[in-house]
Amino acid sequence: MKVETKILHSGYEAKNGEPRVLPITQSTTFAYDSTEYVGDLFDLKVPGFFYTRLANPTTAAVEKRIAELEGGVGALCTSSGQAASFIAILNLAHSGDHILSSSNIYGGTYNLFAHTLKKMGIEVTFVDQDLPLDELKTYLKDNTKAVFAETLANPQLSVLDFDKFSKLAHDHDVPLIVDNTFPTPYFCNPLKLGADIVTHSTTKYLDGHAVAVGGCIVDGGTFNWDNGKFPQISEPDPSYHGLSYTKAFGKQAYITKALAQLMRDLGCTPAPQNSFYLNLGIDTLHLRMDRHYENACKVATWLENHEKIESVNYPGLPSNKYYSLQQKYLPKGCSGVLSIILKGGREDAAKLLDNLKLIKMEVHVADSATCALHPASATHRQLSDEELEAANIPANLVRISIGLENADDIIADLEQALTHVGV
């Protein structure tokens, strides 16, 4: 099937007389006829559901859907994108291990890696992803267990060079983990470009309507966990009667361990209702992403030529430094998120936001409606102007997530708001 058809028909198939739409299994638990079968469930010998903290039929159908769209062997939905990033790392690293990460990642992920993982004994080194391969390799260590990056960084909007990063990881015999939140599987399949594991904040474009927080991990089934570096996956697990995930589950070893061990212990479980909303949002993914991209290109082009705008950061613009990588890895499109830097200062950026009428001010991106944020007044307000510059988020930067409205109306609102900016 073509991707547009797969988006609508993957994950769940109604049998004779069953609901056409994926049902919501709003139950914490499930009933069985024999203790033997329940025992087999707990020993991972048979598939099934026994407690929604681990697995639920509604969520399982969405996991199957996302895995099929990404081209993976299995997926695990989580309660948030943060939970997905956390489990993705914790599933293969423990105290004393090291992770190499691009510095161009979502701020919440950066804090998770730099502070929370550090408290757990996992060291993370952040690197400029635009460095040459030979220089990037110098940051790898004997105890490095993974390389992490984002396909399209939030909020820097840098495009990942998959050829370089997959070689970086695989030459060191560790997996490449890629957050594919902004492009979604419609615009990019990292597993086909050299990644081994994919993560998502499904809260964004996969949901698309700002109704349900969630995350997902997709296992490509391509990495050899029996290479001696990952005993927690290949050697017997005492919490499952000495079961070896690689021996028992083969290509699905990584994602099975994430479910059976970490979801069991951490309980970062999405509600069945949220999984239902996510599934409903995915139905229109292809239509929405095409429109987000079309609108963003039109708005970015208009902004680039406005006298009060110093620069526009959007990979879909030919003038952008990542345009060639976008054309190589994301030829169908990237996302609807862009950022602008005003010729004025912090006050002018705030004035722009305060005078918008159609565009909503939200601490969010990838909504169906256009929204905007001034990071210096919101998510990064604790930083001085000098600290903002060091973080590549200057005080006069505004992030805009272009929605599904008529692009002319988005432009009209920006145009009237810019008249209040005194440059």
N, C-alpha and C positions, 0 to 999 in steps of 0.2 A: 504494500500500500504506500501511496505518497504520504508525505508527512501530514498534510491537511486532513486526509482521511483517517490516518492513524490517530491523530489528536482526538477524533470523535469516537473511534471504535475500539481503542485499546483499553485494557484493564478489566473491563466488565462486559460480559455478554449474557443477556437474558435468555434463560432456557424456556421451554414451552410453558406458557402460563405465568411466568415470573414477571416482575415489574420491569418495564423498559428502562426506567431511570434507576441508577444505583440507590438501593434503600439505605436508610440510616439504621444501623444496628445499635440502638441506644440501650445497651446492656453492659454491665460491668463483668458479668460472668456467664458461663455456659454449662448446660447439664449433659451428663453422660450416663451410659448404661452399665459400665463396668469399671472397677478399680484398675484392672489391667490396662484398659485403654488410657485412662488418666495417667497412669504410671509411664506408659509409652510416650505420652505428650510431654511429660516432664523430663524424660530422658532424650527428647528430640528424635525419637525413632519414627514418629508419624506426624504428618502435618495436622493443623487444627488450631482451635482457639480454646483457651481455658480462663483467660483473665485479660481484660481490655488494656491493662497496663503494658502488657507485652504485645498483644496483637488483637485486632478487631476486624471483622469482615469488611466493613466500610473502608477503613484505613488500608487494609490489605489490597483492595481493588485499586485504590489511588496509588499505592506503592508500585503495583504491577504496571499501572499506566505510565507513571513517570519513568520507570526502568525501561519500558519499551520505547518511549520517546527518546531517551538518552542512549539507547543501545546497550544497556547494562544487563547483568545476570540477576540482579535483585536490588531492592531499595528498602530503606527504612525511613518512615516519616517520623518527625519529632515535633515537639510542642512549639518550637521556634527555630529560626535560622541559627541563632546563637547555640542552641542545643545541638544542632546538626554539626556545626564546626567543632564543638567541644568533644562530641562522641567520635567524630571522624579521626581526631588526633589521639584521644585517649584509647582508642581501640588498637593502636599500634605502637604507642609510646608510653613509657612510665618513668618514674623518678630516675634521674641519671641520664636520660636521653636528650637528644637535641633535634630541633626542627629548624629548617631554613625556610624563611618566608619572604615574599616580596613585601616591601614597605608600603606599596600602593594597595592597601586593603581597607575595608570598612572599619571605621573607628571602633566599633564594638568588638570586632574580631581582634583588632590590634590590642585593645585593653585585655581581652581574654588571654591572648598569647603572652603579652609582655608582663602581666601582673598575676593573674590567677594561675596560669600554668607554671609560672616561676615559683609560686608558693607550693606547688605540688612537685617541684623538683625537675620540671621539664624546661630546658633552656631553649629560647627561640631567638635566632639571629635574623634581623631584618636587613634586606639588601635592596639597592636600587635595581629594579628589574631591567633597566635599559643598559646595564653594564655588559661588557663583552663576556662571552661564555667562559673564557679562561680566567677572568677575574672573579666571576661568580663561583667558580669551582674552588677558589681559595677559602671560601667561607664554609665549605663542607667539612665535617668532622667524622672521626671514626664511629661516633655514636649517633650520627645523624640518621633519623628514621623516616623522614619524609620531606618533600619540598612542597610548599603551599603558595598558591597565587589565585588571582581572580581573572576570569576571561576579560571582563571589562570592569575596571576598578571603580569602586564607590568611595569617595566622590570624584577621584582624580580623572576618571574616564580614560585611563591608559589602557591600551590593548595589549594582551599578553602575546609574546612571541612563543608559540607552542613548540616550534622546532627546537629552539634554544633551551627552553625549560624542560622539555621531555628528555632531551639529551643530558642535561645537567643532572636530572634525577636518576635516569636509567644507567648512566655510566657509573654511578655510585651505588647501583643496585638497590635503590629505594623508590617508593611510589611517588607519583606526582598527583597531588590533590588540587582540584580546581573548583573554585566557587563560580557557578555559571548563572547566578541570579539574574543579572541584567539582560543578557541575550536570550535566555531561556533555551530549551531544546529546539525551538523553532528556528532560531537564527544560528545556533552553534551546538555542535555535539563534541565536547572536549575529548570524549573517549575515542573518537575517530581521529583525533589530532595528537594523540600521545599521552593523554591523561589516563590515570588508573582508577581514580575515585573522583566523583563529582558531588558537590554540595549545592544546596539551594536554600535561600530564604523564600519559601513559597508564599510568604506574606506579600511579596511584590507582584511581579507580572503573572506568575502562575495562577495566583488567586485573582489579581487584577481589579478587584473592586473594594479593597480596603475593609474587608469584613472578617477575615480570619488570620490570626498569627499562626505561622507554622514553618517547618523546615523539612529537608529531605537529604538523605545520603544515598548515592547510587554507586554500586560496585560494578566496575567494568569486567571483573573476572579475568583480567589479563596479567595480574602481577603474580610472581612466584613467591609465595610466602614461606616456602621451604628452603630459602637460601641461607638459613642460619642466623639471620638478623632478627627474626620475629618469633621467638619461642612461645610467646603467649598465644600465637595463632596455630603454630605447627606442633607444639608439644602438648602432652596431656593436661587438661584443665581439671584440677581437683574439685571444682565446684560442679562439674558434670561427670562424676565417676571416671575421671581419667580420659575423657573424650578428647581426641585431636580434631580440631576443626578442618584442617587441610585433608586429613584422611577420610573424615566422615562426610564432608560437604564439597570437596574439590574446589571448583571455581567460585563457589558461593561461601567459602570459608570466612572471608572478612566480614561480609554483611550478616552472616549467621551469628558470628561472635558478637557483633554490635547489638543485635536483637537479644540473643539468649543471655548474654552476660551484662552488658552495660544498660540496656533498656530495663532489664530485670532489676538491676541494682539502683539505677538513677531515676527511673520512672518519668522521663521527659516525654510523656505520651500526649499526642494530639487527641482532643475530644472527637468522637465520631461525627458530631454535628459540624465541627470545623473541617474534617475530612470531606464531608458532603459538600460544603461550600467550595472547598478547593477543587473538588472534582467538577463541580458546576462551572467554576471559572475557567478551567482548562478547556472546556467545550469550545470556547471562542478565542482561544489563544492565538491562532493563526490570523484571524481577522483583526484582532486588537493590535498585535505586534506590527503588522504591516501599516496600520493607520498611525500608531505611535511614531514609527520611523518616518513615514511620509510627512507628518505634521512637524516633527522635530527638525527635519532637514529644511523645511520651508521657514520655520521660525528662526532657526540658527542663521540661515542666509540673510534674513531681514535684519537680525540683530547685529550681524557682522558689519553691516553697512550703516549702522546708526551712529550719529555724531557723538552721542554721550556714552558709547560703549567702547572701552579700551580693547577688549578681546573677548572672543567666544571660544569656549572649549567644548568641541563636539567632534568625535572621530569621523562622523559622516561628512564633514566639510573637507573639500580638497586641500584647503590651507592648513589643516590640522596635522601635527607631527606624527600622529598615529594612523593617518588615512591609508597609507600603503599596507599596514598590518590589518586594518579593518577590511580592506579590499581582498586581502589574502585569506583571512580566517573567518570573516563575517560578511561575505559578499552580498547576502540578501538583506542585511541591515544589522543594526546594533541594539539600540534601545531608544527611549524617548527622553532620557535624562541629559541635560546639558548644564553648563555653568557659564556665567558672564562676570566680567570684572568691569566695574564702572570707572569712568575717568575721575569721578569724585571719590570721597572717602566713606568711612563707616556710616556717617549720617545720611549720605545720599543713598546708600544701599538700603538703609532702613526706610527712608522716604518712599523709595520705589515699592517696597513691600506694603507699606501702610496705605498706599493709594491704589492698590489693585482692587478691582471690583469683581470681575469674573473669576480670576485665578485665586484659589484659596491658599492661605498661609497654613502649611501643615508640616509637622515633623515626620515626613513620610515621602516616599517616591513610588513611582510605578502605579499610581492610582489611575482609574479610568478618567477622572477629571484632572485638569491641569492644576498643579500645586507648586508652591515656591517656598523657599526658606532662606533666611539670612543667617548663615552659621555663626557669625560673630555675635549675633544677638540671641542665639538659641543654643545649639548643640556645643558650640565652642566658646561660649561667653566667658568662661573662666580664664581664657587666655588673653594676654596683652596683644597689642597690634604686632609687636616684634615676634612674639611666640606664634601668632597666626601666620606670619610670613614664613617662619621656619618650617611650619607644617604644610606649606604650600596651599594655605587657605587664607588669603589676605582679607582684611577687614571689609573691603569693598566688593567681595565676591558674593554673588547670589546664585543659588542652585534652583533650577527650574525643571520640573518633571512634566513634560508635554503630554496632554491627555488626548481624548478622542473627539474633542469638539471640532468645529470648523476652524481650520488654521487661521483664517482671516479674523475671526473673533478673538482668538488668542493674541494675535498681533495687535489688534485694535486696543485691547486692554493694556498691553505693555506700552503701546504708544502713548495712551493718555496718562498712564502712571509716570512715564519718563518725563512728561512735561513738568512735573513737580520736582524733578531732580535739578538742582541748581548748578549745573556745570557750564 
